[in-house]
């Protein structure tokens, strides 16, 4: 895929604003892309364990950790791959279409999943050893899945690409994470507390709806962050070349 057109760097609040704008322009596209992954997965979990998204904590520790791992390496990466390809269409001035975006996202799922596994291992390893290194690694590897999906790289080049893109932009990534967290985590916790901790039709549907919205919003916002970091990197490289270019005599 060719590089997206160069754009001026965008602040974290502006990226969040653009996320809402894209939802407004394509209200069904991103929700369908996320729901097509989350709903079948939650139905499989319901059939296998008898629990829904709101009472997954009632499961045995091993089962709960396995489901969390599946969320991390399959569900989240697939939704991210689908969303970043849709955003790529928008960045290049085209209208994203459901079927082509879905085909491209599914085609790169093995690359994205492997990259997500390795970035997740790095994050959890750093977090278990010392909290701050884990947080640092999370910010440096935040767009690994997006790099693997768009640039069709294996896990190691995708990790390097995310590391390169976030160089010099950690404060920007931090504020972005704070903004997305306030929008997704806080409402999710409030809804979780308001609904009964049981597996009935109402709580199950509400839990699935919340999960679709949270995963979709996070994937869409992070896709925009990925293209923003690419633009920042390109501008920085251009400025460096201009400053270090030897004048012709």
Number of C-alpha atoms within 10 A of each C-alpha: 7 8 13 15 10 15 14 9 17 18 15 22 13 12 22 23 12 16 21 16 12 17 16 10 9 14 12 11 18 24 18 14 24 25 20 14 17 23 16 11 17 19 16 12 16 16 11 9 12 15 21 25 22 24 17 21 14 13 14 9 10 9 14 14 13 11 14 14 14 16 16 16 23 21 18 22 31 29 28 30 31 31 31 28 23 26 23 22 15 14 18 13 11 11 13 18 12 15 10 12 22 19 12 16 25 15 15 22 23 19 20 31 25 20 28 28 19 18 26 21 13 16 22 18 15 18 17 11 10 11 13 12 17 20 15 16 19 19 21 24 26 25 29 29 38 30 30 29 31 21 16 18 19 18 23 14 16 29 24 14 22 24 17 16 26 22 12 12 15 14 12 16 20 14 14 20 18 11 15 20 14 11 15 17 11 12 14 17 11 10 15 18 11 10 14 14 18 17 18 12 10 11 21 23 17 17 22 20 16 19 21 23 18 20 21 25 24 23 27 29 25 26 27 24 26 23 26 21 23 23 21 21 19 15 16 13 12 11 12 11 11 11 9 8 9 8 6 4 3
